[in-house]
Amino acid sequence: MSRHAEAAALDARILAAIEGRALDDAGFDALARDLFVHQVRYNPVYAKYAATFGFDERTLPPDWRAIPALPTVAFKEATVAAFDVTNAALRFETSGTTAAESGKHYFETPALYDAALLAGFDRAMLADGAALRYLLLVPRRNTSSLGYMMRKVSAERGDGRTGWFLVDDALELDRFLDAIRAAYDARVPVCVAGTAFAFVALVAALGSRGIALRARPGSRIMETGGFKGRTQSVERGVLYATLSQRLGISTERIVAEYGMTELSSQYYDDLTFGASTGPNAERFKAGPPWMRPLVVGADGREVPVGEIGALRHVDLANRASAVAIATEDLAVRALDGRFVLLGRDAEARLRGCSLDSEDLIAPTRQA
């Protein structure tokens, strides 16, 4: 079988899982290891890394948990791809502190990425089937995976009147106010999606003007990105409580998304899991059936439930790059494949979606 035919066959299996075909533990394991074989066969960077663990296309990991997880730094240092990237359909870049530090993730086809992001968003943000207007405080640049995600979501799930309110990393406050008031007047519920630092800037600006809005029923907020930046930090409970007060959307309708440029799928807060969504409650992250997390100790083994470790991901939608990714994030392992995200390792260099909007702490741009 040719590389192209093999890739197409794997894509069909992955798409079937994303689109709802049952994927039990055995099915996930089989597909993950078939992806591993494909990647060590056609991705020289990953093949070399896997070989350091004694694995190749004939000597396979015993199960999906043992698949070598490629560190995210590899996406900065090499081309991580199981195809010729001159034919890439999509290319996303990490938001490193300098252009030279940015990693790149290449996609042979948009099909898996599009299917995974829409299905994941539907599960976590649109379980009630709501028709929303999307107001976006995220980077719009073409190489931002977050920007691409929200363009796709708003185009496929929105009411056709999407608004973008970051221009050159400055918050367009008056335009945002006009848009959200127009939606409220038209009795249209909204989804306000933004990075943590964009929301910090928003609530500060609204507070300075003494503005408190009243959302239409069904409105919600999606927050993405960490709570730490180069020089600033903010406590989640405080931010969510202030967002709720200023936008008129309850904290139970604020959902945090966790994704990475190096992944094709996303995790979200599971607000059905756990006893409380109050400002001081732990929020458990849950992923879709085609992605599974691992919280591992220094020995690389999964830690017991309730313990802290480094976070890894096995994402079946990462067919064209690396199926297993090792991050610099720390987490607490929870029940049923969930985890509590603690944030980046204190020794890791700063990186992430929120850094795109850190300068928003400065005064906002007036219309």
Buried (B, 14 or more C-beta within 10 A) or exposed (E): EEEEEBBEEBBEBBBBBBEEEEBEEEBBBBBBBBBBBBBBBBBBBBBEBBEEBEBBBEEBBEBBBBBBBBBBBBBBEBBBBBBEBEEBEBBBBBBBEEEEEBBBBBBBBEBBBBBBBBBBBBBBBBEEEBEBBBBBBBBBBEBBBBBBBBBBBBEEBBBEBBBBBBEEBBBBBBBBBEBBEBBBEEEBBBBBBBBBBBBBBBBBBBEEEEEEBEBBEBBBBBBBBBBBBEEEEBEBEEBBBBBBBBBBBBBEBBBBBBBBBBBBBBBBBBBEBBEEBEBEBEBBBBBBBBBBBBBBEEEBEBBEEEEBBBBBBBBBBBBBBBBBBBBBBBBBBBEEBBBBBEBBEEEBEBBBBBBBBBBBBEEBBEE
